[in-house]
Amino acid sequence: MASSASAPGRQPSPCVRQCCLDGDECLGCGRLMKEILEWAAASDARQQQIILAARQRHGSRQAARIKP
């Protein structure tokens, strides 16, 4: 789990402290394990990419759960 605190000009961690992996994807925040591991060293632009990809992944998973 990552801290939500961030340095000036950096993205806050998308960790929601509900860490549970399904394969290599966190069911809490939607990040892949490789994205979680690279977070601290990633540039601001890369962190923004990770956040967008994680939101998309997490949203797709949620939508799949709701479909009848």
ZAMARRO-692267 format. One record per residue: residue in one letter; residue number from 0; x, y, z of N, C-alpha, C in turn. Coordinates in pm, whole numbers, always signed. Each point is the difference from the previous one (the first is absolute). Layout:
N
> resn; resi; npx; npy; npz; capx; capy; capz; cpx; cpy; cpz
> a; NUM; X; Y; Z; X; Y; Z; X; Y; Z
...
***
This chain:
68
> resn; resi; npx; npy; npz; capx; capy; capz; cpx; cpy; cpz
> m; 0; +83; -118; +0; -83; +118; +0; +87; +124; +0
> a; 1; -41; +95; -76; +76; +124; -8; -67; +108; +82
> s; 2; +78; +97; +37; -53; +115; +73; -70; +93; -97
> s; 3; -105; +66; +46; -70; +93; -88; +68; +137; -3
> a; 4; +98; +22; +86; +73; +127; +0; +86; +7; -125
> s; 5; +17; +120; -53; +82; +15; -118; +85; +125; +10
> a; 6; +113; -3; -68; +88; +116; -6; -65; +105; -90
> p; 7; +36; +126; +18; -56; +104; -87; +22; -34; -148
> g; 8; -106; +15; -80; +9; -30; -142; -14; -146; -34
> r; 9; -24; -84; +100; -16; -144; -22; -145; -38; +24
> q; 10; -41; -108; -62; -136; -49; +17; -11; -72; +135
> p; 11; -112; +15; +69; -20; -82; +121; -21; -145; -42
> s; 12; +43; -91; +82; -17; -141; -31; -148; -34; -15
> p; 13; -34; -79; -101; -139; -42; -18; -40; -115; +94
> c; 14; +90; -41; +86; -30; -109; +94; -119; +38; +87
> v; 15; -98; -91; +8; -119; +24; +83; +1; -91; +124
> r; 16; +114; -63; +24; +20; -87; +116; -100; -115; +7
> q; 17; -35; -51; -119; -82; -120; -11; +73; -98; -91
> c; 18; +125; -22; +33; +88; -80; -85; -40; -147; -1
> c; 19; -30; -48; -117; -31; -141; -21; +30; -27; -147
> l; 20; +95; -88; -26; +40; -26; -138; -81; -112; -62
> d; 21; -40; +22; -126; -61; -103; -84; +95; -13; -117
> g; 22; +81; -103; +3; +110; -8; -97; +100; +108; +36
> d; 23; +21; +94; -91; +94; +109; +30; -71; +134; +12
> e; 24; -133; +0; +11; -78; +123; +12; -55; +17; +141
> c; 25; +20; +120; +57; -55; +31; +131; -149; +29; -15
> l; 26; -83; -70; +75; -144; +21; -8; -42; +129; +69
> g; 27; +85; +55; +84; -32; +125; +68; +17; +122; -89
> c; 28; +118; +13; -61; +29; +121; -79; +6; -24; -150
> g; 29; +9; -125; -43; +4; -30; -142; +138; -1; -62
> r; 30; +104; +31; +80; +135; -1; -57; +52; -142; -14
> l; 31; +88; -18; -98; +70; -126; -16; +118; -2; +96
> m; 32; +45; -119; +35; +112; -12; +93; +121; +79; -50
> k; 33; +30; -5; -129; +116; +74; -52; -19; +150; +17
> e; 34; -125; +49; -9; -27; +143; +20; +15; +39; +146
> i; 35; -42; -88; +89; +17; +25; +144; +148; +10; +34
> l; 36; +78; -93; -54; +143; -4; +30; +76; +119; -59
> e; 37; -43; +51; -115; +71; +112; -62; -47; +136; +49
> w; 38; -108; +5; +78; -65; +127; +36; +97; +104; +57
> a; 39; +76; -36; +101; +85; +97; +70; +106; +62; -91
> a; 40; +50; -76; -97; +105; +51; -89; -56; +59; -130
> a; 41; -129; -14; -22; -61; +46; -126; -7; +152; -6
> s; 42; +13; +52; -121; -14; +145; -21; -146; +38; +21
> d; 43; -26; +129; +14; -137; +47; +17; -86; -43; -119
> a; 44; +54; +12; -121; -75; -39; -120; -32; -149; +2
> r; 45; +97; -82; +41; -23; -145; +7; -102; -32; +108
> q; 46; +6; +69; +113; -99; -22; +105; -141; +32; -51
> q; 47; -13; +106; -78; -130; +34; -57; -49; -110; -94
> q; 48; +92; -58; -80; -36; -111; -88; -48; -120; +81
> i; 49; +71; -28; +108; -36; -113; +86; -138; +22; +60
> i; 50; -26; +121; +48; -131; +31; +59; -111; -20; -101
> l; 51; +18; +52; -121; -103; -13; -103; -24; -146; -37
> a; 52; +107; -76; -18; -13; -141; -35; -68; -78; +113
> a; 53; +36; +31; +124; -59; -69; +115; -148; +31; +12
> r; 54; -38; +126; -21; -143; +37; +5; -79; -74; -106
> q; 55; +57; -8; -120; -66; -69; -110; -16; -149; +34
> r; 56; +107; -61; +48; -2; -141; +36; -101; -26; +110
> h; 57; +4; +84; +104; -90; -17; +114; -145; +20; -43
> g; 58; -25; +100; -84; -135; +25; -50; -53; -116; -83
> s; 59; +85; -58; -83; -40; -115; -82; -34; -119; +88
> r; 60; +79; -21; +103; -25; -112; +91; -133; +21; +73
> q; 61; -25; +123; +46; -125; +30; +71; -119; -19; -93
> a; 62; +10; +46; -124; -109; -13; -97; -28; -148; -28
> a; 63; +103; -81; -8; -17; -143; -26; -71; -69; +116
> r; 64; +24; +47; +121; -66; -58; +118; -149; +32; +2
> i; 65; -39; +115; -54; -138; +46; +7; -87; -61; -110
> k; 66; +59; -34; -114; -78; -54; -112; -71; -129; +41
> p; 67; -128; -13; -44; -76; -123; +32; +51; -120; -77
***
